[in-house]
Amino acid sequence: MTTLYIDADACPVKAEAERVATRHKVPMKVVSNGGLRPSQNPLVETVIVPEGPDIADIWIADRAGPGDVVITGDIPLAAKCVEAGARVLKHNGEALTQANIGNVLATRDLMADLRAADPFRQGGGKGFTKADRSRFLDALERELRAAKR
């Protein structure tokens, strides 16, 4: 059975994911270390994990597998989920797959090294746009349909 896992800390598309999951009647696990208002939707389970680095990521990685969909901006978590056979989407709708996760991980590591080497090269990421939200909704719709097959 397909489950939708949301790495909920700093996730800008929780409400959109809930709407799509509800339409497909897919259970959704919203995982964080607290501070979220639980949904009243019976398909949505809010999972609060203990404080600590990457505890929510570990919880998701230990459970996600073939037929599941994971929403995360955390590239190492995405890599673990892809390896486990889950379908993975970033918040902007970009799919992370066996074909591209290696390049995405390498780019993440390179950018971390560049930021560490130059303290003035901080931030600079793009803002989250309506187009990103729209791409996410389209991508999640496709991924859930494919996962349920």
Residue, then its C-alpha position, 0 to 999 in steps of 0.5 A: m500500500t502506498t504511503l506519502y511521507i512528508d519531511a515536514d520541517a520547513c516544508p512549504v507544500k504540506a497543505e498541497a500534499e494533503r489535498v492530493a493524498t486525500r484525493h487519492k485516498v493515500p495515508m500521509k505521515v507528516v514527520s517532524n520534531g514538533g511545532l506543527r498543528p496536527s491535521q484533522n484529516p483521518l488519512v494524515e498522521t502527525v509523527i513527532v520524533p525526539e529532538g536531535p539531528d536527522i531523527a525525522d530523516i532516520w524515521i522516514a528512511d527506515r520506513a519508506g520503500p517501494g510504492d511509497v512517495v517521499i517529499t523532502g528537500d534533504i538530499p541525503l534523506a532523498a538518496k536513502c529513500v531512492e536507494a530503498g525504492a521509494r519515489v522522491l520529490k523535492h518541494n519544487g516538484e523535481a523528482l530525485t531518481q536513481a538516474n540523478i541522485g548521484n549528481v544532486l548529492a555531488t552538487r550539494d556537497l560541492m556547494a557546502d564546501l564552497r560556503a565553508a570556504d567563503p563565509f560571504r557566500q551564504g544563502g542566495g537560494k531562490g525563493f519558493t514561487k507559485a510556479d514551484r507550487s504548481r510544478f509540485l502539485d503536477a509532479l505529486e499527482r504523477e508520482l502517486r498515480a505511478a506508485k499506486r500501480 
